[in-house]
Amino acid sequence: MSVEGLHAHYGKSHVLQGVSLQVEGGETVCLIGRNGVGKSTTLKSIIGLVRPSAGQILLRGQTIFGFPPNFIARRGIGYIPEERRIFPTITVRENLLMGTKRPAEGGRPRWTLDRIYSFFPRLRERARQRAGTLSGGEQQMLTIGRTLMGNPDLVLIDEPTEGLAPMIVDQVEGLLREVKHDGTPVLLVEQSTETAFTLADRVYVMSKGQIVFHGAPAELQCNKSIRMQYLEV
């Protein structure tokens, strides 16, 4: 996927101001920065929840700029929102099955119920429980699992470890490593530089709706000026 010169507004507020980034096959790319700089808006613009005002978004060389979310999802992009949106009145198992998409003709699904349950045993234990009764961490597991059940070609993930207990963070990060091992590219929004350094092949740093740094995690670790100016409080 390639994003070039992306602009987006909320009313008169110019949130994204020429954002450009790329995600190549099989890599995990992390977009980091302080709160309110436009990271989540970038993902929402890609998936179509926010209509961008200018720029270009290409998926496998074909434009998805300005298309509605259902069209973009059918093209193979999975989106895991920060808000952990689940279907609260149906069971955990039914939520997971809601995310199922038929693989391409002749293909086999890479992600199944059993595979999701193997990473998140708690979801197996609560399979018949209404999703609205889960804890926040369990709902995050469910949101991630439901998205992966669609066997996406690219996954957009917004702050997957925010507010989670350390044990659950470890489980989520382990699953993201498995997604990477599976060969599925990921664009991950995070505030935690530690998570970015652990999971990412490349890192983009955002400030005030613009990309201010792009490079390997090791380069960012060595760049004290960028970290102090745009990341550290």
URLIN-V920680 format. One record per run of one state. SS is the DSSP state (@ for helix, = for strand, . for the rest). FROM is the first residue (numbers start at 1). TO is the last residue. If there is no record, write none. Layout:
SS,FROM,TO
SS,FROM,TO
This chain:
.,1,1
=,2,10
.,11,12
=,13,22
.,23,27
=,28,32
.,33,38
@,39,47
.,48,53
=,54,59
.,60,61
=,62,63
.,64,68
@,69,74
.,75,76
=,77,80
.,81,90
=,91,91
@,92,98
.,99,112
@,113,119
.,120,120
@,121,125
.,126,129
=,130,130
@,131,133
.,134,135
@,136,148
.,149,153
=,154,158
.,159,165
@,166,181
.,182,184
=,185,190
.,191,192
@,193,199
.,200,201
=,202,207
.,208,209
=,210,215
.,216,216
@,217,222
.,223,223
@,224,230
.,231,233
